[in-house]
Amino acid sequence: MAKYSVSLNFIIPKKIVAKLKKIKILGNVEFDWRNSSFCHCTIKEIYSGNKLPKDLYLYSKIAEDILSKQKSFKVTIKNLAKFSNVVYVEVYSKELIKLHKKLSKVLPSVNPNYENESFLPHISLVVSSNVTILSKLKQDFGKFEVKEIPLKISNLKNRNNPKIFAKYLLTETS
């Protein structure tokens, strides 16, 4: 497993995180983002490796070039689902999909199989190899406007304390 991850994300508001914390999950949970200070949605996973990337400043500049022109956008958070080892909620936003595609054209990808048409915006809640979701799957957790996108460096051995390398404020919509 890699030690570091570099990604562009947006933070989930505390009001929505409070609703996500009410989701009942049974099983052996390895990590729970709802209890961290960084419950988020990943827009673009840029790097994963054992050392910090040499091109981190270049990635930051490329992201700044795109995000400085990006208007803030609304997202809707609803519906529980599960990958093989992650329980998540879905994130709906046409503007988020467009932004992901722009970033994918100019930044490297950790896993190209999940880019562009295969990109599924979501908020990972818990990592576990064996859990059961006890809450109803169809739920609406709320809507909000994304106004800021940080470039985050995570030490994957300590997911609770990611480092914010840069923050990009989006242009206010009128």
C-alpha positions as CSV (number, residue, x, y, z in Angstrom):
1,M,0.0,0.0,0.0
2,A,1.2,3.5,-0.8
3,K,2.1,5.9,1.9
4,Y,0.9,9.2,0.4
5,S,-2.1,10.3,-1.6
6,V,-2.6,13.7,-3.3
7,S,-6.1,14.8,-4.3
8,L,-8.5,17.6,-5.0
9,N,-11.6,17.4,-2.8
10,F,-14.4,19.4,-1.2
11,I,-15.3,19.3,2.5
12,I,-18.8,18.2,3.6
13,P,-20.6,20.7,5.9
14,K,-21.0,19.7,9.5
15,K,-24.8,19.8,9.2
16,I,-24.7,17.0,6.6
17,V,-22.0,15.1,8.4
18,A,-24.3,15.0,11.5
19,K,-26.9,13.3,9.3
20,L,-24.4,10.9,7.9
21,K,-23.3,9.9,11.5
22,K,-26.9,8.6,12.1
23,I,-26.4,5.9,9.4
24,K,-26.3,2.5,11.1
25,I,-23.5,0.2,10.0
26,L,-22.8,-3.1,11.6
27,G,-19.4,-4.8,11.4
28,N,-15.7,-4.3,11.8
29,V,-15.0,-0.8,10.6
30,E,-11.3,0.0,9.8
31,F,-11.8,3.7,9.3
32,D,-14.8,6.1,9.6
33,W,-14.5,9.4,7.8
34,R,-17.6,10.7,9.6
35,N,-15.5,10.9,12.8
36,S,-12.6,12.6,11.2
37,S,-12.1,16.3,10.6
38,F,-12.0,15.7,6.8
39,C,-15.3,14.1,5.6
40,H,-15.0,14.9,1.9
41,C,-15.8,14.1,-1.7
42,T,-12.8,13.5,-4.0
43,I,-13.0,15.3,-7.3
44,K,-9.6,14.1,-8.6
45,E,-7.2,11.6,-7.2
46,I,-3.8,12.9,-8.6
47,Y,-1.1,10.8,-7.0
48,S,-0.5,7.8,-4.8
49,G,3.0,6.6,-3.8
50,N,5.6,6.1,-1.1
51,K,7.2,9.5,-1.5
52,L,5.7,12.9,-2.1
53,P,5.6,13.7,-5.8
54,K,8.3,15.9,-7.2
55,D,5.7,17.6,-9.3
56,L,3.5,18.7,-6.4
57,Y,3.9,22.4,-7.2
58,L,3.2,21.8,-10.8
59,Y,0.0,20.0,-10.0
60,S,-1.0,22.8,-7.7
61,K,-0.4,25.4,-10.5
62,I,-2.4,23.3,-13.0
63,A,-5.3,23.0,-10.5
64,E,-5.1,26.7,-9.8
65,D,-5.4,27.5,-13.5
66,I,-8.6,25.5,-13.9
67,L,-10.2,26.3,-10.5
68,S,-9.6,30.0,-10.7
69,K,-12.1,30.0,-13.5
70,Q,-14.6,27.6,-11.9
71,K,-17.9,28.9,-10.5
72,S,-19.2,27.6,-7.3
73,F,-21.7,24.8,-7.8
74,K,-24.4,22.9,-5.9
75,V,-24.3,19.3,-5.0
76,T,-27.0,16.9,-3.6
77,I,-26.0,14.2,-1.2
78,K,-28.3,11.1,-1.1
79,N,-28.6,7.3,-1.2
80,L,-26.4,4.8,0.5
81,A,-24.4,2.2,-1.4
82,K,-21.4,-0.1,-1.0
83,F,-18.3,-0.9,-3.0
84,S,-16.5,-4.1,-2.0
85,N,-14.9,-2.5,1.1
86,V,-16.4,1.0,1.3
87,V,-19.8,2.3,2.4
88,Y,-20.6,5.6,0.7
89,V,-23.3,8.1,-0.2
90,E,-23.8,9.4,-3.7
91,V,-23.0,13.0,-4.8
92,Y,-25.1,14.5,-7.6
93,S,-24.0,17.4,-9.6
94,K,-23.6,17.9,-13.4
95,E,-21.1,20.7,-12.7
96,L,-19.0,18.4,-10.6
97,I,-18.8,15.9,-13.4
98,K,-17.8,18.6,-15.9
99,L,-15.1,19.8,-13.5
100,H,-13.7,16.3,-13.0
101,K,-13.4,15.9,-16.8
102,K,-11.5,19.2,-17.1
103,L,-9.1,18.2,-14.4
104,S,-8.7,14.7,-15.8
105,K,-7.5,16.2,-19.1
106,V,-4.5,18.0,-17.5
107,L,-3.6,16.1,-14.3
108,P,-2.3,12.6,-13.8
109,S,-4.6,9.9,-12.5
110,V,-4.1,7.3,-9.8
111,N,-6.6,5.0,-11.5
112,P,-7.7,5.9,-15.0
113,N,-10.4,3.2,-14.9
114,Y,-12.4,5.4,-12.6
115,E,-12.1,8.6,-14.6
116,N,-14.3,10.5,-17.0
117,E,-17.4,8.4,-17.8
118,S,-16.6,5.9,-15.0
119,F,-16.3,8.7,-12.4
120,L,-18.8,8.1,-9.6
121,P,-18.9,11.2,-7.3
122,H,-19.3,9.9,-3.7
123,I,-18.5,10.4,-0.1
124,S,-16.8,7.4,1.5
125,L,-18.1,6.9,4.9
126,V,-16.4,3.8,6.3
127,V,-13.7,1.3,5.1
128,S,-14.4,-2.3,6.1
129,S,-14.0,-5.6,4.5
130,N,-17.3,-6.9,6.1
131,V,-20.1,-4.6,7.1
132,T,-23.9,-4.6,6.8
133,I,-25.8,-1.4,6.2
134,L,-28.8,-1.3,8.7
135,S,-30.2,2.1,7.6
136,K,-32.5,2.5,4.6
137,L,-30.5,2.9,1.3
138,K,-32.7,5.6,-0.2
139,Q,-32.2,8.8,1.8
140,D,-31.7,12.5,1.1
141,F,-28.9,14.0,3.3
142,G,-29.1,17.5,1.8
143,K,-27.8,20.0,-0.6
144,F,-25.0,22.7,-0.4
145,E,-22.9,24.9,-2.6
146,V,-19.2,24.0,-3.1
147,K,-17.2,27.3,-2.8
148,E,-13.7,26.0,-2.0
149,I,-11.6,23.1,-3.1
150,P,-8.4,22.1,-1.3
151,L,-5.5,20.2,-2.6
152,K,-4.9,17.6,0.1
153,I,-1.9,15.4,0.9
154,S,-2.9,12.4,3.0
155,N,-0.6,10.1,4.9
156,L,-2.5,6.9,4.3
157,K,-1.2,5.4,7.6
158,N,-2.8,8.3,9.5
159,R,-6.0,9.4,7.6
160,N,-7.2,11.6,10.4
161,N,-4.8,14.4,9.7
162,P,-4.5,15.3,6.0
163,K,-2.3,18.3,5.1
164,I,-3.9,21.0,3.0
165,F,-1.3,22.0,0.4
166,A,-3.4,24.7,-1.3
167,K,-7.0,26.0,-1.2
168,Y,-8.8,27.3,-4.3
169,L,-11.7,29.6,-3.8
170,L,-14.3,29.3,-6.6
171,T,-16.0,32.2,-8.2
172,E,-19.4,33.0,-6.7
173,T,-22.4,32.3,-8.8
174,S,-24.8,35.1,-9.3
